[in-house]
Amino acid sequence: MTETVIIAEQLTKIFKRKQGFFGKVVKKKAVSDLSFEVKAGEIVAFIGPNGGGKSTTIKMLTSILYPSSGNASVLGFIPWKNREKLVRQIGVIFGQKSQLYYHLSPMDSYCVSAAAYNLSSREAKSRIHELAEQFEIEDCLNLPVKNLSLGQRMRCELIASLLHRPSVLFLDEPTLGLDIEAKHLFRSFLLKQAQKEGTTVFLTSHDVGDIESLCQRILLINHGKLLLDSPLQNLKEKYGAGQVLCVEKKSGKIEEISLQNKEKISELQKILSAQTFSNVFVRSIDLETVIASIYRK
Amino acid sequence: MDKIIYYQKLIKIGFKQAFALKKVFILRILFMILNNLMLLYAWYLMFLNFPIIHSWTFNDFMFMTGLVILTFSIWPIFFRGIGIHLMRLIENGELDSFLVIPRHVLFNVGCSVCDPSGIGDFITGVLLIFFSGLVSFSNLPLVLCFIFSGICVFLALNILISSLPFFIQNSSDVGERIFFMFFNIAGYPGSIYTGYLKLFFCSLLPIGFISILPVELVHTFSAVTLIYLITASIFFLSFSIFVFSYGLKKYESGNRFNIHH
């Protein structure tokens, strides 16, 4: 049986803000009774609209935030109680936050990170070069971070987070600022890593390309609540991602018919036999449209 | 052992980062020495007119100033991240990068920044203590105890003030002012604090551990006072770390784009 590595049970986070000096305390529920499990080796997309509670959840699972109520366990550790032990075994990448020293080279930052994870200098060097080779940034390792492009810097950030071979990776917008080539490299590296070392990946991203090329399962969250927990394939089938046949009637009205919908197919046969159409064409519905339609619901 | 290696590397990188701006690095050290000497000269002129202030001579004052400056200097050299830098990180919700590193957040932030002006303070402090005439080979261990206790007190005050943003929003500016106010109080001759004020500064707000008790102990040694000085300093530091850890539970992460200095 596959081991469960991430467990969230009715996880809730309420932010409190006092309005004015004597004002009342205003509460905002960022995450509400969130429950889910992730098995070892799974690559899960944790998606939702802005302000939906994704980052807050990741921050609770990675020991950055204390929850207001509920329980969570990552690799058997309660994140907010066993912070140091947990973060030794996980990797965290925040697309908009840096762990590199601005005036120094990435190599300098890696030396400190390696010491934080108790890696020997030989071990660290070989891992840095292995990762740098895969991300094709060997030339940048000794340049000051301030002189790197955003894409190069992001790739260097990724190396810093993967240095200690984490068994669970939490990625919050990891491909932010990466160009197409770098995104491709990152995705193929991540897939390879997951297959080779059984790394569990918990990913939030607004880039549907990341989700489609990496994830097997989708957790969809909005207003802090879990709306959907589904394998990616089921989601596509259920919400009609794929190709849709569009029939333009003589009246000018366009009817869309999903080829998975059997009732609609018989309707299509009727339209075609009655010859009441002026045009027939195929339109693709991508995952992004599907996700956007779920957000709207 | 691995903790020592880690913090050693972190401090080294902090120095390297500060030294990346070489000219600024050297200028800050030189101007800090000049600043300290000018301050001392002003007090020297004062002592020329009033050779004894509440039983203290200029030598006592020199010893105290040396001790205050030297113990203070440890903060910018090794723990500069604690203070305004840490307060801003808490306020802006930018502690995340430090929280996902398997080391103590407080010391991780503290050791990640170095301010070279502290080296200027350190040099001045050592010189003042040496030339005060109150240090001999026999009381050197005692002076080392004062330095240890002074470092604990300054660090503890700084940690307590740095924890303010966990409990009071946007308190970093006022926090910085409070810290430098404490430093200024510690910079006056300790003999001017008498009665309840002395009791207050030697207990609840232990600035007197740096500016009052050491000079008294050098003149009249008391084992009880020395033990009190050391244990209370350690307690005060431990208490401040506890307050910080408690405050960390109230930390609210932000989503600003950020990068290390």
Chai-1 contact restraints between the chains, C-beta under 6 A:
chainA,res_idxA,chainB,res_idxB,connection_type,confidence,min_distance_angstrom,max_distance_angstrom,comment,restraint_id
A,K59,B,S253,contact,1.0,0.0,6.0,A-B,restraint_1
A,T62,B,V100,contact,1.0,0.0,6.0,A-B,restraint_2
A,I64,B,D96,contact,1.0,0.0,6.0,A-B,restraint_3
A,I64,B,L99,contact,1.0,0.0,6.0,A-B,restraint_4
A,I64,B,S253,contact,1.0,0.0,6.0,A-B,restraint_5
A,L65,B,S253,contact,1.0,0.0,6.0,A-B,restraint_6
A,Y66,B,K249,contact,1.0,0.0,6.0,A-B,restraint_7
A,E84,B,P102,contact,1.0,0.0,6.0,A-B,restraint_8
A,V87,B,V100,contact,1.0,0.0,6.0,A-B,restraint_9
A,V87,B,P102,contact,1.0,0.0,6.0,A-B,restraint_10
A,R88,B,P102,contact,1.0,0.0,6.0,A-B,restraint_11
A,V92,B,V100,contact,1.0,0.0,6.0,A-B,restraint_12
A,Q96,B,F257,contact,1.0,0.0,6.0,A-B,restraint_13
A,K97,B,D96,contact,1.0,0.0,6.0,A-B,restraint_14
A,K97,B,S97,contact,1.0,0.0,6.0,A-B,restraint_15
A,K97,B,N258,contact,1.0,0.0,6.0,A-B,restraint_16
A,S98,B,I259,contact,1.0,0.0,6.0,A-B,restraint_17
A,Q99,B,S97,contact,1.0,0.0,6.0,A-B,restraint_18
A,Y101,B,Q17,contact,1.0,0.0,6.0,A-B,restraint_19
A,Y101,B,H260,contact,1.0,0.0,6.0,A-B,restraint_20
A,Y102,B,I259,contact,1.0,0.0,6.0,A-B,restraint_21
A,Y102,B,H260,contact,1.0,0.0,6.0,A-B,restraint_22
A,H103,B,Q17,contact,1.0,0.0,6.0,A-B,restraint_23
A,H103,B,A20,contact,1.0,0.0,6.0,A-B,restraint_24
A,L104,B,Q17,contact,1.0,0.0,6.0,A-B,restraint_25
A,D108,B,I13,contact,1.0,0.0,6.0,A-B,restraint_26
A,V112,B,K9,contact,1.0,0.0,6.0,A-B,restraint_27
A,V112,B,L10,contact,1.0,0.0,6.0,A-B,restraint_28
A,V112,B,I13,contact,1.0,0.0,6.0,A-B,restraint_29
A,A115,B,I5,contact,1.0,0.0,6.0,A-B,restraint_30
A,A115,B,Y6,contact,1.0,0.0,6.0,A-B,restraint_31
A,A115,B,K9,contact,1.0,0.0,6.0,A-B,restraint_32
A,A116,B,Y6,contact,1.0,0.0,6.0,A-B,restraint_33
A,A116,B,I101,contact,1.0,0.0,6.0,A-B,restraint_34
A,A116,B,P102,contact,1.0,0.0,6.0,A-B,restraint_35
A,A116,B,R103,contact,1.0,0.0,6.0,A-B,restraint_36
A,N118,B,D2,contact,1.0,0.0,6.0,A-B,restraint_37
